[in-house]
Amino acid sequence: MTMASDTLIELPHGERRSFERVQDAVALQVRKLTDEPAAGEPKPKDNGSGSQRKAVRKANKYDIEGYAEVKRQYPQVATYIDELEERIRQLLLGGGSIAETPSHKVSLSAGGLAFADDILLHPGQLVSVALCLFPSMTKIGCDARVISANDAPEIANGDKPTYRITFVRMTDEDRNAVVSHVSQLLQGRPHVDD
């Protein structure tokens, strides 16, 4: 698998984003995770106990040292790893318990999303995200980091707090599904000049 394209998009007001963004209605489930660092993020200093774990899951399996060699020499092991990753993905989705009707208005891109919800979160916190895209019913499961709170007026919903999150643990397959979904929505909307 390859990583989704990460080209930057220049916006008129100088902000730069890695992916195109759309307003959408999705089924969304957000749960708090422990304060473990996300894959690829700095780890806290070891306090001498020697209990630091090496990160195993990465967005692209080929970034894991030795994976390409295992895939070449032991294709059955590579298939088993793929099946385990799919099972982990299903667990992230909560075993399919996500709603099958839209529950949240969001601002969505393959890099993250903004949403309003009753859950209380703070910047820097890790969360587990499960969402269902419509009308394809594509289910996405990943981990994300809260990057800001109460600064997303475009998705405000009454008195509920708003959050912006960035996806930190997401499979290439899920990221590509979001990229495709956003592209389809953008193709169906008329272009408006500012």
C-alpha positions as CSV (number, residue, x, y, z in Angstrom):
1,M,0.0,0.0,0.0
2,T,1.1,3.6,-0.5
3,M,0.3,6.6,1.5
4,A,-2.4,9.0,0.3
5,S,-1.0,12.1,-1.4
6,D,0.0,14.8,1.0
7,T,0.2,17.8,-1.3
8,L,-0.4,21.2,0.3
9,I,-3.4,23.3,-0.9
10,E,-2.9,27.1,-0.7
11,L,-6.1,28.8,0.5
12,P,-6.9,32.5,-0.3
13,H,-6.3,33.7,3.3
14,G,-2.8,32.1,3.5
15,E,-3.7,28.9,5.4
16,R,-2.3,25.7,4.0
17,R,-3.9,22.3,4.2
18,S,-2.7,18.9,3.1
19,F,-6.1,17.7,1.9
20,E,-9.3,19.2,0.4
21,R,-12.1,19.8,3.0
22,V,-15.9,19.6,2.7
23,Q,-18.9,20.1,5.0
24,D,-20.7,16.8,5.3
25,A,-23.2,14.9,7.5
26,V,-21.8,11.6,8.9
27,A,-22.4,9.1,11.6
28,L,-19.7,9.9,14.2
29,Q,-18.6,8.2,17.4
30,V,-15.7,9.6,19.4
31,R,-14.3,8.0,22.5
32,K,-11.4,9.1,24.8
33,L,-8.2,7.1,24.7
34,T,-5.4,6.9,27.2
35,D,-2.7,9.5,27.1
36,E,-0.3,7.2,25.2
37,P,1.6,9.1,22.4
38,A,0.3,8.6,18.9
39,A,2.3,6.7,16.3
40,G,5.1,8.9,15.0
41,E,4.8,11.4,17.8
42,P,7.5,12.1,20.4
43,K,7.5,9.7,23.3
44,P,8.0,10.9,26.9
45,K,11.5,10.4,28.3
46,D,12.2,7.0,29.9
47,N,12.3,7.4,33.7
48,G,14.9,4.6,33.9
49,S,12.4,1.8,34.4
50,G,13.1,0.5,30.8
51,S,9.4,0.1,30.2
52,Q,9.2,2.1,27.0
53,R,7.5,0.2,24.2
54,K,8.6,0.5,20.5
55,A,5.7,1.7,18.3
56,V,4.5,-1.2,16.1
57,R,1.5,0.2,14.2
58,K,2.3,2.7,11.5
59,A,0.1,4.2,8.8
60,N,2.1,2.5,6.1
61,K,3.2,-1.1,6.9
62,Y,6.3,-0.6,4.7
63,D,7.6,1.9,7.3
64,I,7.9,-1.0,9.8
65,E,11.4,-2.2,9.7
66,G,11.6,-5.6,8.0
67,Y,8.0,-5.7,6.7
68,A,8.9,-5.7,3.0
69,E,11.3,-8.6,3.5
70,V,8.7,-10.6,5.5
71,K,6.1,-10.0,2.7
72,R,8.6,-11.2,0.1
73,Q,9.8,-14.3,1.9
74,Y,6.7,-15.3,3.9
75,P,3.6,-14.2,2.0
76,Q,1.3,-16.2,4.3
77,V,2.7,-14.2,7.3
78,A,2.0,-11.0,5.5
79,T,-1.5,-12.1,4.8
80,Y,-2.0,-12.9,8.5
81,I,-0.7,-9.4,9.4
82,D,-3.2,-7.9,7.0
83,E,-6.0,-9.9,8.6
84,L,-4.9,-8.8,12.1
85,E,-4.9,-5.2,11.0
86,E,-8.4,-5.6,9.6
87,R,-9.6,-7.0,12.9
88,I,-8.0,-4.1,14.8
89,R,-9.8,-1.7,12.4
90,Q,-13.1,-3.5,13.2
91,L,-12.4,-3.1,16.9
92,L,-11.7,0.6,16.3
93,L,-15.1,0.8,14.7
94,G,-16.6,-0.6,17.8
95,G,-17.7,-3.9,16.2
96,G,-20.0,-2.2,13.8
97,S,-22.0,-0.3,16.5
98,I,-21.8,3.0,14.7
99,A,-25.1,4.5,13.6
100,E,-26.2,4.0,10.0
101,T,-27.8,7.5,9.7
102,P,-26.0,10.8,9.9
103,S,-25.6,12.0,13.5
104,H,-23.1,15.0,13.1
105,K,-22.4,17.9,10.8
106,V,-18.7,17.9,10.2
107,S,-16.0,19.6,8.2
108,L,-14.1,16.6,6.8
109,S,-10.8,16.0,5.1
110,A,-8.4,13.1,4.9
111,G,-6.2,14.8,7.4
112,G,-8.9,15.4,10.1
113,L,-12.3,16.8,10.9
114,A,-14.1,19.4,12.9
115,F,-17.3,18.5,14.8
116,A,-19.5,19.5,17.7
117,D,-20.4,17.0,20.5
118,D,-21.4,16.8,24.1
119,I,-18.1,14.9,25.0
120,L,-15.6,17.1,26.8
121,L,-12.1,17.0,25.3
122,H,-9.0,19.1,25.6
123,P,-6.3,19.9,23.0
124,G,-3.6,17.3,22.8
125,Q,-5.9,14.5,23.9
126,L,-6.1,11.2,22.0
127,V,-9.5,9.9,20.8
128,S,-10.8,6.9,18.9
129,V,-12.9,7.9,16.0
130,A,-15.4,5.8,14.1
131,L,-17.4,7.4,11.3
132,C,-19.7,6.3,8.5
133,L,-19.8,8.1,5.2
134,F,-23.0,8.5,3.2
135,P,-24.4,7.4,0.9
136,S,-21.7,4.7,0.4
137,M,-22.0,3.5,4.1
138,T,-18.2,3.3,4.2
139,K,-17.0,2.9,7.8
140,I,-13.8,4.4,8.9
141,G,-11.9,3.7,12.2
142,C,-8.9,5.6,13.4
143,D,-7.2,7.4,16.2
144,A,-7.0,11.2,16.3
145,R,-5.5,14.0,18.4
146,V,-7.6,17.0,19.4
147,I,-5.8,20.1,18.1
148,S,-8.2,22.8,19.2
149,A,-11.5,23.3,21.1
150,N,-14.3,25.8,20.5
151,D,-12.9,27.4,17.4
152,A,-15.0,25.7,14.7
153,P,-18.0,28.0,14.2
154,E,-18.8,26.4,10.8
155,I,-20.1,23.3,12.5
156,A,-21.5,24.8,15.7
157,N,-24.5,22.9,17.1
158,G,-26.2,24.9,19.9
159,D,-24.2,24.9,23.1
160,K,-22.2,21.8,22.3
161,P,-18.4,22.3,22.3
162,T,-16.7,22.2,18.9
163,Y,-13.4,20.4,18.2
164,R,-10.8,20.1,15.5
165,I,-9.0,16.8,15.3
166,T,-6.2,15.5,13.2
167,F,-6.0,11.8,12.3
168,V,-2.8,10.2,13.7
169,R,-3.4,6.5,13.2
170,M,-5.3,5.7,10.0
171,T,-4.8,3.0,7.4
172,D,-4.0,3.9,3.9
173,E,-7.3,2.2,2.8
174,D,-9.4,4.4,5.2
175,R,-7.5,7.6,4.2
176,N,-8.0,6.9,0.5
177,A,-11.7,6.2,1.2
178,V,-12.0,9.7,2.8
179,V,-10.1,11.3,-0.1
180,S,-12.4,9.6,-2.6
181,H,-15.5,10.6,-0.7
182,V,-14.4,14.3,-0.4
183,S,-13.5,14.4,-4.1
184,Q,-16.9,13.0,-5.1
185,L,-18.7,15.6,-3.0
186,L,-16.6,18.4,-4.5
187,Q,-17.3,17.2,-8.0
188,G,-21.0,17.4,-7.4
189,R,-21.0,21.0,-6.1
190,P,-20.9,24.1,-8.2
191,H,-17.7,26.2,-8.1
192,V,-18.2,29.6,-6.4
193,D,-15.7,32.4,-7.1
194,D,-14.9,34.6,-4.1
